[in-house]
Amino acid sequence: MNVYGVIIAGGQGKRLWPLSRTARPKPVLAVPKGLPLIRQALGRLGQVVESRNIMVVTNEEVFAPTYDAIRELPVENVISEPISKNTAAAIGLACVHILAKEKDAVVIVTPSDHYIKDEGQFARLLKRAVGTCSESDVVIVFGVKPRGPSTNYGYIARGEGLEGPDVQKGAHALCRVTGFTEKPSRERAEQFISEGYLWNAGVFVFRASTMIAAIRKHLPELASALDTIKQHMKGPYERKTIKEEYARLSDISVDKGIIERLDNMVVMEMDTEWADLGSFEQIADIMVPGDENGNQRIGSGFDLNSTDTLVISEDSLVVTADVHDIIVVVSEGRVLIARKGSDNTISAVVSRLKADGLKEYL
């Protein structure tokens, strides 16, 4: 049974504007290891999957800069969605392409924007997960032991061990999933940690046929669209069909649409430092420690009588004075100043720029 890798790289990264823009979307940001994030993801998968079997799902808006970062992949391995309809559609479309090549295959799905410190350990766990899925009809999600009661991540509740009820939970253990909770309150997050919950790392391993069957059961609208797309694959109306079918699809994540509804979910704990680099604060926490006043800085400048500031400057000297709990980002003539924790507001900035016709700044 062949193994395929799928990298989800459709996001522009609105919460990371102005670092992330249409011409330089989040998957090609070179943080924190000095390589584009998508290349880091490609390297991790390359330890487990043959390069010819690695696929990337992106969208038309960011296809060019994304493919420029991974030109060693055949262009036919980069699937371009006409518009983003979230991860359920992206994963479903990838599985249709994979099943057109293989009658069945084990698929590893990973986001393009994650940080994983011990990539060797990650590869070993992926190989174990692939072995499990090749022998049993389960869907494996990777979980991470929380570093603290974060309200930014999803949490996974673990049940009995896959090999029996007496198997001790711990690193590398395969356990039944008994529940998911997305971005809980701090109080609930603290409770979850005390009860041994894991963060949802968004990495999944499954058989392609298992995922298509789950889509058919839980998302029949998506299943119908994928059936129609399959009929026109490699034909003259393939792109036209995909655009028409995507226009009718609902925007839903694979977690909400499928994963949280399955009764064959298994979680594997990976014992390596991990982060979802979805905000400036998450990037800074990986790249730079805070000083004695809690200030973090990537770029030149200094902080005067300031506390808990975060400065990221690519091309300018930035000085903060008598300010607290703010983010300052400077990139190619674009400046963002925001309070920490303003992720949704930063996304709204991108929407406002589009509404105002200021596309040159996007």
C-alpha positions in Angstrom: 0.0 0.0 0.0 1.6 3.3 -1.2 1.9 6.3 1.1 0.9 9.8 -0.1 1.5 13.1 1.6 -0.8 16.1 1.4 0.3 19.6 2.4 -2.6 22.1 3.0 -1.3 25.5 1.8 -4.3 27.5 0.8 -4.2 30.2 3.5 -3.1 33.7 2.8 -2.5 34.2 6.5 -4.7 37.3 7.2 -3.7 37.3 10.9 -0.1 37.8 9.8 -0.6 40.9 7.6 1.6 42.7 6.6 4.2 40.0 6.8 1.9 37.7 4.9 0.4 39.1 1.7 -0.9 37.8 -1.6 2.5 38.0 -3.2 4.1 36.3 -0.1 1.4 34.2 1.6 1.9 32.5 4.9 3.2 29.2 3.5 6.3 30.9 2.0 7.2 32.9 5.1 10.8 31.9 6.2 10.1 31.4 9.9 11.4 30.3 12.3 14.2 28.2 10.6 15.1 30.5 7.7 13.3 28.3 5.1 9.8 28.9 3.8 7.2 27.1 6.0 6.0 25.0 3.1 9.6 23.8 2.4 9.9 22.8 6.0 6.7 20.8 5.7 7.9 19.3 2.4 11.2 18.2 4.1 9.4 16.6 7.0 7.1 14.6 4.7 10.1 13.7 2.5 11.5 11.5 5.3 8.4 9.3 5.0 6.9 9.8 1.6 8.5 9.6 -1.9 8.6 13.0 -3.4 6.5 11.9 -6.4 3.7 11.1 -3.9 3.7 14.4 -2.2 0.8 16.8 -3.1 0.1 20.4 -2.2 -3.4 21.9 -2.1 -3.4 25.7 -2.6 -5.7 28.1 -4.4 -5.5 30.3 -7.5 -4.9 33.5 -5.6 -1.6 32.3 -4.1 -0.6 29.5 -6.5 2.3 31.3 -8.1 4.3 32.3 -5.0 3.5 28.9 -3.4 4.7 26.9 -6.3 7.8 29.1 -6.7 8.9 27.8 -3.2 8.6 24.1 -4.2 9.5 23.9 -7.8 11.1 20.5 -7.4 7.6 19.0 -7.2 5.9 18.2 -10.5 3.3 20.9 -11.3 0.6 18.3 -11.5 1.2 17.5 -7.8 0.1 21.0 -6.9 -3.7 21.2 -6.8 -5.1 24.7 -7.2 -8.6 25.3 -5.8 -10.5 28.1 -7.5 -11.5 29.5 -4.1 -10.8 28.3 -0.6 -13.6 26.3 0.9 -11.7 25.2 4.0 -10.0 21.9 4.8 -12.8 19.4 4.2 -13.0 20.3 0.5 -9.2 20.5 0.2 -8.6 17.1 1.7 -11.5 15.6 -0.3 -10.1 16.9 -3.6 -6.6 15.6 -2.8 -8.1 12.1 -2.0 -9.9 12.1 -5.4 -6.6 12.8 -7.1 -4.8 10.1 -5.1 -7.5 7.5 -5.7 -7.2 8.2 -9.5 -3.6 7.0 -9.2 -4.0 4.3 -6.6 -6.9 2.0 -5.9 -6.1 2.7 -2.2 -3.4 4.4 -0.3 -2.5 5.7 3.1 -2.6 9.5 3.3 -0.7 11.9 5.6 -2.3 15.3 5.8 -0.3 18.2 7.4 -0.7 21.9 7.4 2.0 24.0 5.8 2.4 26.5 8.6 3.5 24.5 11.7 6.7 24.4 13.6 8.0 21.0 14.7 11.3 21.0 16.6 12.3 17.3 16.4 11.6 16.3 12.8 13.3 13.0 13.2 10.9 12.0 16.0 8.0 13.3 13.9 9.0 11.1 11.0 9.2 8.0 13.2 5.7 8.6 14.5 4.4 9.1 11.0 5.8 5.8 10.0 4.1 4.1 12.9 0.8 5.8 12.1 1.1 4.7 8.5 1.6 1.1 9.6 -1.4 1.2 11.8 -3.7 2.7 9.1 -2.5 0.1 6.6 -3.7 -2.6 8.9 -6.9 -1.1 10.3 -9.7 1.2 9.3 -9.0 4.1 11.7 -8.2 7.8 11.3 -5.2 9.0 13.4 -4.8 12.5 14.6 -1.6 13.7 16.2 -1.8 15.3 19.6 0.6 17.4 21.6 1.0 17.6 25.4 0.0 21.2 26.2 2.6 23.6 27.4 0.0 25.7 29.2 -3.7 26.5 29.2 -3.9 28.1 25.7 -7.2 29.2 24.4 -6.0 29.2 20.8 -5.9 25.5 20.2 -8.3 22.6 20.0 -8.2 19.9 22.7 -8.5 16.1 22.4 -9.9 13.9 25.1 -8.3 10.4 25.2 -10.0 7.1 26.1 -8.6 3.6 26.3 -5.5 2.5 24.6 -6.0 1.0 21.1 -4.4 -2.3 22.2 -6.6 -2.5 25.3 -8.1 -0.6 28.3 -5.0 -1.1 30.5 -2.5 0.5 28.1 -1.0 3.5 29.8 -1.5 6.9 28.2 1.7 8.6 27.3 4.1 9.6 24.5 3.5 7.5 21.4 0.5 5.8 22.8 -2.4 5.2 20.5 -5.7 5.9 22.3 -9.3 6.2 21.3 -10.6 9.7 21.0 -13.6 10.4 23.2 -14.1 14.1 22.3 -12.9 17.3 20.8 -13.2 20.9 22.1 -12.2 23.8 20.0 -10.6 26.9 21.7 -12.0 26.6 25.2 -12.1 29.3 27.9 -9.0 29.5 30.0 -10.8 27.9 32.9 -11.8 24.9 30.8 -8.3 24.7 29.3 -6.8 24.4 32.8 -9.3 21.6 33.6 -8.5 19.8 30.3 -4.8 19.8 31.1 -5.4 18.3 34.5 -7.4 15.6 32.9 -4.7 14.7 30.3 -6.2 16.3 27.2 -3.9 17.0 24.2 -3.7 19.8 21.8 -5.0 19.0 18.3 -1.9 19.3 16.0 -4.0 19.1 12.8 -2.0 16.2 11.4 -4.0 13.3 10.2 -3.2 9.8 8.8 -5.9 7.6 7.1 -6.7 5.5 4.1 -7.9 7.6 1.2 -10.9 5.3 0.8 -11.7 5.8 4.5 -11.8 9.5 4.2 -14.0 9.4 1.0 -16.4 7.1 2.8 -16.6 9.5 5.7 -17.2 12.4 3.4 -20.0 10.5 1.7 -21.6 9.8 5.1 -21.2 13.1 6.8 -20.9 15.7 4.0 -23.0 14.4 1.1 -23.0 17.8 -0.6 -19.1 17.6 -0.8 -19.3 14.0 -1.9 -21.6 14.8 -4.8 -19.2 17.6 -5.9 -16.2 15.3 -5.7 -18.0 12.7 -7.8 -18.8 15.3 -10.5 -15.2 16.5 -10.5 -13.9 12.9 -10.7 -15.9 12.4 -13.9 -14.2 15.3 -15.6 -10.7 14.9 -14.3 -8.0 15.1 -17.1 -10.7 16.2 -19.5 -11.2 19.6 -21.2 -13.8 20.7 -18.7 -11.9 19.8 -15.5 -11.2 23.4 -14.4 -14.7 24.6 -15.4 -16.3 21.8 -13.4 -14.2 22.4 -10.3 -15.2 26.1 -10.4 -18.8 25.3 -10.7 -18.8 22.7 -8.0 -16.8 24.8 -5.6 -19.2 27.7 -6.0 -21.9 25.6 -4.5 -19.9 24.2 -1.6 -20.2 25.2 2.1 -17.2 26.5 3.9 -16.4 23.8 6.5 -13.3 22.4 8.2 -12.5 18.7 8.1 -12.5 18.8 11.9 -16.1 20.1 12.2 -17.5 18.4 9.1 -15.9 14.9 9.6 -13.3 14.3 12.3 -15.5 15.2 15.2 -18.3 12.9 14.0 -16.2 9.7 13.5 -16.3 6.8 15.8 -13.0 5.4 14.6 -10.8 8.3 15.6 -7.4 7.5 17.3 -4.9 10.0 18.8 -1.2 9.5 18.9 0.8 11.8 21.2 4.0 13.2 19.7 6.6 14.3 22.3 8.3 17.2 20.5 7.9 20.9 20.6 5.2 22.0 18.3 3.4 25.2 17.4 0.7 26.4 15.0 2.2 29.6 13.6 -1.0 31.4 13.1 -0.3 34.7 14.9 2.6 37.0 15.5 2.7 36.0 19.2 3.1 32.3 18.3 5.9 33.1 15.9 7.7 35.3 18.4 7.4 32.7 21.2 9.3 30.2 19.0 11.9 32.6 17.6 12.9 35.0 20.4 12.7 35.0 24.2 11.3 38.0 26.0 13.6 40.3 27.9 13.3 41.2 31.6 10.3 43.4 30.8 8.6 40.8 28.5 9.5 42.6 25.3 10.2 40.5 22.2 11.9 41.8 19.1 12.8 40.6 15.6 14.7 43.4 13.9 16.6 46.5 14.9 15.7 49.1 17.5 15.0 49.2 21.3 12.3 49.5 23.9 12.3 52.4 26.4 10.1 52.1 29.5 8.0 49.6 27.5 6.7 46.3 28.7 5.2 43.2 27.0 5.7 44.6 23.5 6.4 42.6 20.3 8.2 44.2 17.4 8.8 42.6 14.1 10.6 44.8 11.6 12.1 43.6 8.3 13.6 46.9 7.0 13.3 49.7 9.6 14.6 50.6 13.0 11.7 50.7 15.4 11.8 52.2 18.9 8.9 51.8 21.4 8.6 54.3 24.3 6.2 54.1 27.3 3.9 51.6 25.6 2.6 48.3 26.8 1.0 45.1 25.5 1.2 46.0 21.8 2.4 44.5 18.5 4.3 46.6 15.9 5.1 45.0 12.5 6.9 46.8 9.7 7.2 45.2 6.2 8.0 46.9 2.9 6.3 50.2 3.6 3.4 48.7 5.5 3.0 49.2 9.3 0.7 47.5 11.7 0.2 48.6 15.3 -2.2 46.5 17.4 -2.9 45.3 20.9 -1.8 41.8 21.7 -4.5 39.3 21.2 -6.1 41.2 18.3 -5.9 38.4 15.8 -9.4 38.7 14.5 -9.1 42.5 14.2 -5.9 42.0 12.1 -7.9 39.8 9.8 -10.5 42.5 9.5 -7.7 44.9 8.4 -7.2 42.8 5.3 -10.9 42.8 4.6 -11.0 46.6 5.0 -8.1 47.1 2.6 -9.9 44.9 0.0 -13.1 46.9 0.5 -11.3 50.2 0.1 -9.6 49.0 -3.1 -6.1 49.2 -1.7 -5.0 45.9 -3.3 -1.5 47.1 -3.7 -1.0 46.8 0.0 -2.3 43.2 0.2 
